[in-house]
Amino acid sequence: MKRDNGFLKIFTILLMLSIAPLLSCICTTESEPAETKTAPVIENEAKTTGGLPPLVIDTSAPLLLDEPSEEEQAFAAAYTQAANENTACFVCHANYQTEFLANSHAKVNIGCFNCHGESSAHQNDENNITPPETLYSADKIDPLCRSCHTAHDISPRDIIANWLKKKSEGANTSCQGCHESDDVPPQKVVDRWKELALDETDPEKIVCTDCHGDHRMKVRTIIWDKKSGKLLRTNRGD
């Protein structure tokens, strides 16, 4: 019995010794709260440590919250609407994405649909044999353009016809000195004609798009009759 009491005393002493450090830590934490130190601010820290550069605010730049003018809003709405409509056509007709006539008309809210119709069946035809709703034969091009644009005060057909006649006769083909007061001087028309190196020698067949823009397919794999819309042939071997 005495032996058991001795072991009990030894166990109690060891237990107290093991608990004493824990009690000491608890008392210290409650009586002495830990100090919180703020790291010192080091000037030019970004430069010395290679961190992010300091934020620089440009007070002269316009705020994104500034309201655009009514004119800017109208232009943005018009351009965005026409441009969004045209993207459906650019899926296949990518060459018109940067073409002058397509872009200049889109800026005034005139898109592909305005001239060629919505042409949903044409867009959805994976075989590409359905024509657009509206095609333009050569005799319909000028009337379409003139429905919005005024014509030259001197017909380009007359200018080129006269120029070709003088050229064939070996006469002086310069127009300078006679017609410089016209809205588009004949010399400019002739220069444009020569610049484009057009093969057309019949002035009566000249159309607006011969000189304005590049609104034509470079390579045609599908040939339709532009008056009837009838499929004439394909140039793709099928």
C-alpha positions as CSV (number, residue, x, y, z in Angstrom):
1,M,0.0,0.0,0.0
2,K,2.9,2.3,0.9
3,R,4.5,1.5,-2.4
4,D,1.3,2.6,-4.3
5,N,1.2,5.9,-2.4
6,G,4.8,6.6,-3.5
7,F,4.0,6.1,-7.1
8,L,1.0,8.3,-6.8
9,K,3.1,11.1,-5.3
10,I,5.7,10.8,-8.1
11,F,3.0,10.9,-10.8
12,T,1.3,14.0,-9.2
13,I,4.7,15.8,-9.1
14,L,5.4,15.0,-12.8
15,L,2.0,16.1,-13.9
16,M,2.3,19.5,-12.1
17,L,5.7,20.0,-13.6
18,S,4.4,19.4,-17.2
19,I,1.4,21.7,-16.7
20,A,3.4,24.6,-15.2
21,P,4.9,26.0,-18.5
22,L,1.5,25.9,-20.1
23,L,-0.1,27.9,-17.3
24,S,2.8,30.4,-17.4
25,C,2.2,31.0,-21.2
26,I,-1.5,31.6,-20.6
27,C,-1.0,34.0,-17.8
28,T,1.6,36.0,-19.8
29,T,-0.7,36.2,-22.9
30,E,-3.6,37.6,-20.8
31,S,-1.5,40.0,-18.8
32,E,0.8,41.3,-21.5
33,P,-0.9,41.8,-24.9
34,A,1.4,41.5,-27.9
35,E,2.6,44.7,-29.4
36,T,1.6,45.3,-33.1
37,K,4.3,47.1,-35.1
38,T,3.7,48.7,-38.4
39,A,6.4,48.1,-41.0
40,P,8.2,51.3,-41.9
41,V,7.5,52.9,-45.3
42,I,10.5,52.9,-47.5
43,E,10.6,55.6,-50.1
44,N,11.3,54.4,-53.7
45,E,10.8,50.8,-52.5
46,A,9.4,49.9,-56.0
47,K,12.6,51.1,-57.6
48,T,15.0,49.4,-55.2
49,T,13.1,46.1,-54.9
50,G,11.9,45.7,-58.4
51,G,8.2,45.9,-57.5
52,L,5.4,47.6,-59.2
53,P,5.9,51.2,-60.2
54,P,3.9,53.9,-58.3
55,L,0.5,54.7,-59.6
56,V,0.5,57.9,-61.6
57,I,-2.9,59.6,-62.3
58,D,-3.2,61.7,-65.4
59,T,-5.7,64.4,-64.4
60,S,-5.7,65.9,-67.9
61,A,-7.2,62.7,-69.4
62,P,-11.0,62.7,-70.0
63,L,-13.0,60.6,-67.6
64,L,-14.8,57.6,-68.9
65,L,-17.9,58.9,-67.2
66,D,-18.0,61.9,-69.5
67,E,-21.2,61.8,-71.6
68,P,-20.6,61.8,-75.4
69,S,-22.3,64.5,-77.4
70,E,-25.5,63.8,-79.3
71,E,-23.6,63.9,-82.5
72,E,-21.1,61.3,-81.2
73,Q,-23.9,59.1,-80.0
74,A,-25.8,59.2,-83.3
75,F,-22.6,58.5,-85.3
76,A,-21.6,55.6,-83.0
77,A,-25.1,54.1,-83.1
78,A,-25.3,54.4,-86.9
79,Y,-21.8,52.9,-87.5
80,T,-22.3,50.1,-85.0
81,Q,-25.6,49.0,-86.5
82,A,-24.4,48.9,-90.1
83,A,-21.1,47.3,-89.1
84,N,-22.8,44.6,-87.0
85,E,-25.1,43.8,-89.9
86,N,-22.1,43.6,-92.3
87,T,-20.3,41.0,-90.2
88,A,-22.7,38.4,-91.3
89,C,-21.6,39.0,-94.9
90,F,-17.9,39.2,-94.0
91,V,-18.0,35.5,-92.9
92,C,-17.7,34.6,-96.6
93,H,-17.0,38.0,-98.3
94,A,-13.9,38.9,-96.2
95,N,-12.5,41.0,-99.1
96,Y,-15.2,43.6,-98.4
97,Q,-14.2,44.1,-94.8
98,T,-11.6,46.7,-95.7
99,E,-13.1,47.8,-99.1
100,F,-13.7,51.5,-99.5
101,L,-17.4,51.5,-100.5
102,A,-18.4,49.1,-97.8
103,N,-16.7,51.0,-95.1
104,S,-17.6,54.5,-96.2
105,H,-21.3,53.5,-96.5
106,A,-21.3,51.7,-93.1
107,K,-20.2,55.0,-91.4
108,V,-23.5,56.6,-92.5
109,N,-25.5,53.6,-91.6
110,I,-25.8,52.0,-95.1
111,G,-24.9,48.4,-94.9
112,C,-24.9,45.4,-97.2
113,F,-28.6,44.7,-96.5
114,N,-29.6,48.1,-97.7
115,C,-28.5,47.4,-101.3
116,H,-28.6,43.6,-101.5
117,G,-31.5,42.8,-99.1
118,E,-31.4,40.7,-96.0
119,S,-30.7,37.6,-98.1
120,S,-31.2,35.1,-95.3
121,A,-31.6,32.2,-97.8
122,H,-28.3,33.2,-99.4
123,Q,-26.5,33.4,-96.0
124,N,-27.8,30.0,-94.9
125,D,-27.1,28.1,-98.1
126,E,-24.1,25.9,-97.4
127,N,-23.9,24.9,-101.1
128,N,-23.7,28.6,-102.0
129,I,-26.1,28.4,-105.0
130,T,-28.8,30.7,-103.7
131,P,-28.2,34.3,-104.9
132,P,-28.6,37.4,-102.7
133,E,-32.1,38.9,-102.9
134,T,-30.9,41.8,-105.1
135,L,-28.2,41.6,-107.7
136,Y,-27.1,44.5,-109.9
137,S,-26.5,44.2,-113.6
138,A,-24.3,46.9,-115.2
139,D,-27.4,48.9,-116.3
140,K,-28.6,49.1,-112.7
141,I,-25.4,50.2,-111.0
142,D,-25.5,53.9,-112.0
143,P,-29.2,54.4,-111.2
144,L,-28.6,52.9,-107.7
145,C,-25.6,55.2,-107.0
146,R,-27.5,58.3,-108.3
147,S,-30.4,57.6,-106.0
148,C,-28.2,59.0,-103.3
149,H,-25.3,60.7,-105.0
150,T,-25.3,63.5,-107.5
151,A,-23.7,62.8,-110.9
152,H,-20.7,64.6,-112.3
153,D,-21.5,67.8,-114.1
154,I,-19.8,66.3,-117.1
155,S,-20.5,62.7,-117.8
156,P,-17.4,60.5,-117.4
157,R,-18.6,58.5,-120.4
158,D,-18.4,61.7,-122.6
159,I,-14.9,62.5,-121.1
160,I,-13.5,59.0,-121.8
161,A,-15.2,58.9,-125.3
162,N,-13.6,62.2,-126.2
163,W,-10.2,61.1,-124.8
164,L,-10.2,57.8,-126.7
165,K,-11.2,59.6,-129.9
166,K,-8.3,62.1,-129.5
167,K,-5.9,59.3,-128.6
168,S,-6.9,57.4,-131.7
169,E,-6.3,60.5,-133.9
170,G,-3.0,61.2,-132.4
171,A,-4.2,64.6,-131.1
172,N,-3.3,66.2,-127.7
173,T,-5.2,64.3,-125.1
174,S,-4.6,66.7,-122.3
175,C,-7.8,68.3,-120.8
176,Q,-6.0,70.9,-118.7
177,G,-6.8,74.5,-119.3
178,C,-10.4,74.0,-120.5
179,H,-12.4,72.2,-117.7
180,E,-10.6,73.0,-114.5
181,S,-13.7,74.6,-113.0
182,D,-15.8,71.4,-113.2
183,D,-16.6,69.6,-110.0
184,V,-14.4,66.7,-111.1
185,P,-12.0,68.0,-113.9
186,P,-11.9,65.7,-116.9
187,Q,-8.2,65.3,-116.5
188,K,-8.8,63.7,-113.2
189,V,-11.3,61.3,-114.7
190,V,-8.8,60.4,-117.4
191,D,-6.0,59.9,-114.9
192,R,-8.1,57.6,-112.9
193,W,-9.1,55.7,-116.0
194,K,-5.4,55.2,-116.9
195,E,-4.4,54.4,-113.3
196,L,-6.9,51.5,-113.2
197,A,-5.7,50.3,-116.6
198,L,-9.3,49.3,-117.5
199,D,-9.7,47.1,-120.5
200,E,-13.1,48.6,-121.3
201,T,-12.9,50.6,-124.6
202,D,-16.6,51.3,-124.9
203,P,-17.5,54.4,-123.0
204,E,-21.1,53.5,-122.9
205,K,-20.3,50.6,-120.7
206,I,-18.6,52.6,-118.0
207,V,-20.3,52.5,-114.6
208,C,-19.7,54.3,-111.3
209,T,-17.9,51.3,-109.7
210,D,-15.3,51.2,-112.5
211,C,-13.6,54.2,-110.8
212,H,-15.1,54.3,-107.4
213,G,-14.1,51.7,-104.8
214,D,-13.2,48.1,-105.5
215,H,-16.7,46.5,-105.0
216,R,-16.2,43.4,-107.1
217,M,-15.4,39.8,-106.5
218,K,-11.8,39.0,-107.7
219,V,-12.6,35.4,-108.3
220,R,-16.1,34.1,-108.9
221,T,-16.9,30.5,-108.2
222,I,-20.7,30.9,-108.7
223,I,-22.1,32.7,-111.7
224,W,-25.7,34.0,-111.6
225,D,-27.7,35.9,-114.2
226,K,-27.8,39.3,-112.4
227,K,-31.1,40.2,-113.9
228,S,-33.0,37.0,-113.2
229,G,-30.9,35.5,-110.4
230,K,-30.8,32.2,-112.2
231,L,-27.7,30.0,-111.6
232,L,-25.7,29.9,-114.8
233,R,-22.7,27.8,-113.9
234,T,-20.1,27.1,-111.2
235,N,-16.3,27.4,-111.5
236,R,-15.4,25.0,-108.7
237,G,-15.6,21.7,-110.6
238,D,-18.9,20.4,-109.3
